[in-house]
Amino acid sequence: MKILILGAKGSLGQTFVDLYSDHEVSAWDRQELDITDENLAHDHITELAPKLIINCAGYNNVDQAEDEREAADSINGYAVGFIARAADEIGAILVSYSTGQVFDGGNASGYNEDDETRPVNAYGKSKLLGEMELQEKAEKYYLIRTCWLYGQPAAGKKSFTDIMLDLAAGHQPINAVTDEFGKPTFVVDLAQATRALIEERKPFGIYHLTNSGVASRYDWAKEIFAIKKMKVNLQAMDASFFERKAKRPKYEVLNNTKFIELRPWTEALKEYLNT
Ligand SMILES: NC(=O)c1ccc[n+]([C@@H]2O[C@H](COP(=O)([O-])OP(=O)(O)OC[C@H]3O[C@@H](n4cnc5c(N)ncnc54)[C@H](OP(=O)(O)O)[C@@H]3O)[C@@H](O)[C@H]2O)c1
């Protein structure tokens, strides 16, 4: 099958390039196609005519998005609509990723796929714009919300897992937040679950795919150091201790009610850190 992966140099994008090595894959990042250029996106995508498009491109700097709303809306929002229109024209299936930050995060029991969205920051608003563009312009789509990704790092960008390991190497105390919660998710598990969703021909629509189990950043850091058997001075802090531009949802907890549950986050983390 002819597959197009967008954002192919990112953490999730690279993982898909490896996962689909048994298919005819075109791996495009910003250099091959700037997805915010509507005409270019239309012409390049319709000319290639893939059967499946996996959009892993994104603007992911949550704090910077507060000052760069236009850039965030353009990449996470309108560009998704450009890709969706082209996908629809050629009859391709389109997969695109969103975030738990489209919800306000006030509900400790988490959010189901059809719960009401209400983002609390510019990043969440830009991703919600992309969700609306996708649903309006594409017919055959999987809109996958996910959370706290880590895996092979993209150039110049490190995930929380790798940042913690770097900090630990500096032998300084490390502060981590105890009162915000999410689901740390290994990009390999996310990519495999996405492929399964497509191959099982699940109905098009919204899915929540994350590793299972809930953690704070403090829990996540503690588990990293336990797996790596590192002695680290890890300090538990309230979120209010950190000065950050963007507000964060307290419970970025996505409930998966429509597809198979992914393995616990601790198991996935162990595999990532031990291989
Ligand atoms: N990371 C997370 O914790 C997280 C959580 C929830 C959802 N998501 C979503 O999951 C998806 C994959 O995330 P990720 O962590 O793999 O992202 P990533 O590592 O930041 O990769 C994104 C890729 O998209 C590229 N890109 C950005 N703007 C582009 C443009 N205008 N045209 C073409 N390519 C462009 C980036 O290139 P540059 O490096 O040049 O910008 C980068 O290679 C994204 O949709 C993201 O929003 C991520």
The ligand as a Tripos MOL2 file, in Angstrom:
@<TRIPOS>MOLECULE
LIG
   48    52     1     0     0
SMALL
NO_CHARGES

@<TRIPOS>ATOM
      1 N1          4.6110   15.0770   22.1110 N.am      1 LIG1
      2 C1          3.5320   14.9030   22.8640 C.2       1 LIG1
      3 O1          3.6200   14.7330   24.0970 O.2       1 LIG1
      4 C2          2.1690   14.8980   22.2330 C.ar      1 LIG1
      5 C3          1.0240   14.7810   23.0410 C.ar      1 LIG1
      6 C4         -0.2410   14.7550   22.4300 C.ar      1 LIG1
      7 C5         -0.3460   14.8310   21.0430 C.ar      1 LIG1
      8 N2          0.7840   14.9690   20.2740 N.ar      1 LIG1
      9 C6          0.6290   15.0490   18.8240 C.3       1 LIG1
     10 O2          1.1670   13.8670   18.2330 O.3       1 LIG1
     11 C7          1.7430   14.1760   16.9410 C.3       1 LIG1
     12 C8          3.1940   13.7040   16.9000 C.3       1 LIG1
     13 O3          3.9180   14.3660   17.9470 O.3       1 LIG1
     14 P1          5.5130   14.2660   18.0690 P.3       1 LIG1
     15 O4          5.8440   14.3940   19.5160 O.co2     1 LIG1
     16 O5          6.0260   13.1060   17.2840 O.co2     1 LIG1
     17 O6          5.9310   15.6280   17.3550 O.3       1 LIG1
     18 P2          7.4200   16.1620   16.9970 P.3       1 LIG1
     19 O7          8.4470   15.1850   17.4620 O.co2     1 LIG1
     20 O8          7.4780   17.5680   17.4510 O.co2     1 LIG1
     21 O9          7.3980   16.1110   15.4030 O.3       1 LIG1
     22 C9          6.6030   16.9510   14.6430 C.3       1 LIG1
     23 C10         7.2190   17.0470   13.2780 C.3       1 LIG1
     24 O10         6.3710   17.8870   12.4770 O.3       1 LIG1
     25 C11         7.2050   18.7790   11.7460 C.3       1 LIG1
     26 N3          6.4980   19.9940   11.3440 N.ar      1 LIG1
     27 C12         6.1820   21.0730   12.1050 C.ar      1 LIG1
     28 N4          5.6120   22.0310   11.3580 N.ar      1 LIG1
     29 C13         5.5440   21.5340   10.0890 C.ar      1 LIG1
     30 C14         5.0640   22.0640    8.8640 C.ar      1 LIG1
     31 N5          4.5460   23.2980    8.7820 N.pl3     1 LIG1
     32 N6          5.1450   21.2920    7.7560 N.ar      1 LIG1
     33 C15         5.6750   20.0590    7.8220 C.ar      1 LIG1
     34 N7          6.1740   19.5030    8.9390 N.ar      1 LIG1
     35 C16         6.1050   20.2350   10.0730 C.ar      1 LIG1
     36 C17         8.3180   19.1060   12.7360 C.3       1 LIG1
     37 O11         9.3970   19.7250   12.0740 O.3       1 LIG1
     38 P3         10.2380   20.8890   12.8600 P.3       1 LIG1
     39 O12        11.0210   20.1560   13.9110 O.co2     1 LIG1
     40 O13        11.0480   21.4850   11.7680 O.co2     1 LIG1
     41 O14         9.2250   21.8190   13.4460 O.co2     1 LIG1
     42 C18         8.6200   17.7110   13.2890 C.3       1 LIG1
     43 O15         9.5200   16.9970   12.4870 O.3       1 LIG1
     44 C19         1.5490   15.6930   16.7690 C.3       1 LIG1
     45 O16         0.3380   15.9390   16.1050 O.3       1 LIG1
     46 C20         1.4170   16.1880   18.2050 C.3       1 LIG1
     47 O17         0.7130   17.4210   18.3110 O.3       1 LIG1
     48 C21         2.0250   14.9850   20.8400 C.ar      1 LIG1
@<TRIPOS>BOND
     1     1     2 1
     2     2     3 2
     3     2     4 1
     4     4     5 ar
     5     4    48 ar
     6     5     6 ar
     7     6     7 ar
     8     7     8 ar
     9     8     9 1
    10     8    48 ar
    11     9    10 1
    12     9    46 1
    13    10    11 1
    14    11    12 1
    15    11    44 1
    16    12    13 1
    17    13    14 1
    18    14    15 2
    19    14    16 1
    20    14    17 1
    21    17    18 1
    22    18    19 2
    23    18    20 1
    24    18    21 1
    25    21    22 1
    26    22    23 1
    27    23    24 1
    28    23    42 1
    29    24    25 1
    30    25    26 1
    31    25    36 1
    32    26    27 ar
    33    26    35 ar
    34    27    28 ar
    35    28    29 ar
    36    29    30 ar
    37    29    35 ar
    38    30    31 1
    39    30    32 ar
    40    32    33 ar
    41    33    34 ar
    42    34    35 ar
    43    36    37 1
    44    36    42 1
    45    37    38 1
    46    38    39 2
    47    38    40 1
    48    38    41 1
    49    42    43 1
    50    44    45 1
    51    44    46 1
    52    46    47 1
@<TRIPOS>SUBSTRUCTURE
     1 LIG1         1 GROUP 0 **** ****
